[in-house]
Amino acid sequence: MPPFSHTWLPYIYLYGVGGIFFIIGLIITKKAGSMNLSNKRHLYWFKMLIFGFVYYMALHFLLTIAALYW
């Protein structure tokens, strides 16, 4: 089995640092007034962005597990 530094460390870095930039982008969008969460459409797309990030992270996690153990 490959070492932790070759499998999970890049995953943690990718979604940790990438997640920070993602959240910062959402905060900037909110503060700029481009996103109004009381608007149903904006709330829908905000939820889709969060869901998409979590979905892609989970898919990457599952495929990494599959590659390591099968």
SEKE-983794 format. One record per residue: x, y, z of N, C-alpha, C, O, CB in turn. Coordinates in steps of 0.05 Angstrom, whole numbers, plus 5000, padded with zeros to 4 digits. Glycine has a CB too. Layout:
X,Y,Z,X,Y,Z,X,Y,Z,X,Y,Z,X,Y,Z
...
***
This chain:
5017,4976,5000,5000,5000,5000,5018,5025,5000,5038,5026,5015,4981,5000,5025
5011,5045,4984,5027,5070,4982,5026,5084,5009,5007,5082,5024,5016,5088,4960
5047,5100,5015,5048,5114,5040,5027,5137,5042,5016,5146,5021,5075,5126,5045
5021,5145,5066,5002,5167,5071,5008,5192,5055,4990,5205,5044,5001,5173,5101
5034,5198,5053,5042,5223,5039,5037,5222,5009,5036,5243,4996,5071,5228,5044
5033,5199,4998,5027,5197,4969,4997,5192,4963,4989,5195,4940,5043,5174,4958
4982,5187,4984,4953,5182,4979,4935,5203,4992,4921,5217,4978,4945,5154,4989
4936,5204,5018,4917,5221,5032,4926,5250,5036,4910,5268,5038,4910,5209,5059
4952,5254,5038,4961,5281,5041,4954,5299,5018,4945,5322,5022,4992,5281,5045
4957,5290,4992,4947,5307,4970,4917,5312,4971,4907,5334,4964,4955,5295,4944
4902,5292,4979,4873,5294,4981,4866,5316,5002,4849,5333,4997,4860,5267,4989
4878,5314,5025,4873,5334,5046,4881,5362,5037,4867,5381,5042,4889,5326,5072
4904,5364,5024,4913,5390,5014,4894,5401,4993,4886,5424,4994,4941,5388,5002
4886,5384,4974,4868,5392,4953,4842,5404,4963,4834,5425,4955,4863,5369,4934
4829,5389,4981,4803,5397,4991,4804,5416,5015,4785,5430,5021,4786,5373,4997
4827,5415,5029,4830,5434,5051,4836,5462,5041,4821,5481,5046,4853,5425,5069
4858,5465,5025,4865,5491,5014,4844,5500,4993,4837,5523,4993,4893,5490,5002
4836,5481,4976,4816,5488,4956,4789,5496,4969,4776,5515,4960,4811,5464,4938
4782,5483,4991,4758,5490,5006,4760,5518,5018,4740,5532,5019,4753,5470,5028
4783,5525,5028,4787,5551,5039,4783,5572,5017,4769,5592,5022,4816,5555,5051
4795,5568,4994,4791,5587,4972,4761,5587,4962,4751,5608,4955,4809,5580,4948
4749,5565,4963,4720,5563,4955,4703,5579,4975,4686,5595,4966,4711,5533,4955
4708,5576,5000,4693,5591,5021,4699,5621,5019,4681,5638,5021,4700,5581,5049
4724,5628,5014,4732,5656,5011,4717,5668,4987,4707,5691,4988,4762,5660,5008
4716,5653,4965,4701,5662,4941,4672,5667,4947,4660,5686,4938,4704,5642,4919
4659,5649,4963,4631,5652,4970,4627,5677,4988,4608,5692,4985,4621,5627,4984
4646,5681,5006,4644,5704,5024,4647,5730,5008,4632,5749,5012,4666,5703,5046
4666,5731,4989,4670,5755,4972,4645,5760,4956,4636,5783,4953,4695,5751,4954
4633,5739,4945,4609,5742,4929,4586,5753,4945,4571,5770,4936,4601,5715,4917
4584,5743,4970,4563,5753,4988,4567,5782,4995,4548,5798,4995,4562,5735,5014
4592,5789,5003,4598,5816,5011,4596,5836,4988,4590,5860,4992,4626,5818,5023
4601,5827,4963,4599,5845,4940,4570,5850,4932,4564,5868,4916,4613,5833,4916
4551,5835,4944,4523,5839,4938,4514,5823,4914,4491,5827,4905,4518,5868,4934
4530,5806,4903,4523,5790,4880,4506,5766,4888,4493,5754,4871,4547,5780,4866
4506,5759,4914,4490,5736,4923,4473,5745,4946,4482,5755,4967,4509,5713,4932
4447,5743,4942,4427,5750,4962,4412,5724,4970,4396,5715,4955,4407,5772,4952
4419,5713,4993,4408,5687,5001,4378,5688,5008,4366,5667,5012,4423,5677,5024
4366,5711,5009,4337,5713,5012,4323,5709,4986,4299,5703,4985,4329,5740,5025
4337,5711,4964,4327,5706,4937,4328,5675,4933,4348,5663,4937,4343,5721,4915
4305,5664,4924,4303,5635,4921,4323,5624,4901,4335,5603,4905,4275,5627,4913
4327,5638,4879,4346,5628,4859,4375,5629,4869,4390,5610,4864,4344,5645,4833
4382,5649,4883,4409,5652,4894,4413,5630,4915,4435,5618,4916,4413,5679,4906
4393,5625,4931,4395,5604,4952,4398,5577,4939,4414,5560,4948,4371,5605,4971
4383,5572,4917,4385,5547,4903,4413,5543,4892,4424,5521,4896,4365,5546,4879
4425,5563,4879,4452,5559,4868,4473,5558,4889,4493,5545,4885,4458,5583,4849
4469,5572,4912,4487,5569,4934,4488,5541,4944,4509,5529,4949,4479,5589,4957
4464,5529,4947,4462,5501,4956,4475,5482,4935,4488,5462,4943,4433,5493,4961
4471,5488,4910,4483,5471,4889,4513,5473,4889,4527,5453,4884,4472,5480,4861
4524,5496,4894,4553,5499,4896,4564,5483,4920,4584,5468,4917,4561,5529,4900
4551,5485,4943,4560,5469,4966,4557,5439,4960,4576,5424,4966,4544,5477,4991
4534,5431,4950,4530,5403,4943,4551,5393,4923,4561,5371,4927,4502,5399,4932
4556,5409,4903,4576,5401,4883,4603,5397,4894,4617,5377,4887,4577,5421,4861
4612,5414,4912,4638,5411,4925,4639,5386,4942,4658,5371,4940,4644,5436,4942
4618,5382,4958,4618,5358,4975,4615,5333,4959,4628,5313,4965,4594,5360,4996
4599,5333,4938,4595,5310,4921,4621,5302,4907,4629,5279,4907,4574,5315,4900
4635,5322,4896,4660,5316,4882,4681,5306,4902,4697,5288,4896,4670,5341,4868
4682,5318,4926,4701,5309,4947,4695,5280,4955,4713,5264,4959,4699,5328,4971
4669,5273,4958,4661,5246,4966,4668,5226,4944,4677,5204,4949,4632,5245,4973
4663,5234,4919,4669,5216,4896,4699,5211,4895,4708,5188,4890,4659,5229,4870
4715,5232,4898,4744,5229,4898,4753,5211,4921,4771,5194,4917,4758,5257,4900
4741,5214,4944,4747,5197,4967,4741,5168,4961,4758,5151,4967,4731,5207,4992
4718,5163,4951,4710,5135,4945,4728,5122,4924,4735,5099,4926,4681,5134,4936
4735,5137,4903,4752,5127,4883,4781,5122,4893,4794,5104,4884,4753,5145,4859
4789,5139,4911,4816,5135,4923,4815,5109,4940,4834,5093,4940,4824,5159,4941
4794,5105,4956,4791,5081,4971,4791,5056,4953,4805,5037,4958,4765,5081,4988
4776,5058,4931,4775,5036,4912,4802,5030,4900,4809,5006,4897,4755,5042,4890
4817,5050,4894,4843,5046,4882,4863,5034,4902,4880,5019,4894,4854,5072,4871
4860,5041,4927,4879,5031,4947,4873,5002,4956,4892,4987,4962,4878,5049,4971
4848,4995,4957,4841,4969,4969,4831,4948,4950,4827,4925,4958,4821,4974,4990
4826,4955,4925,4817,4934,4906,4837,4929,4884,4832,4913,4867,4790,4942,4894
***
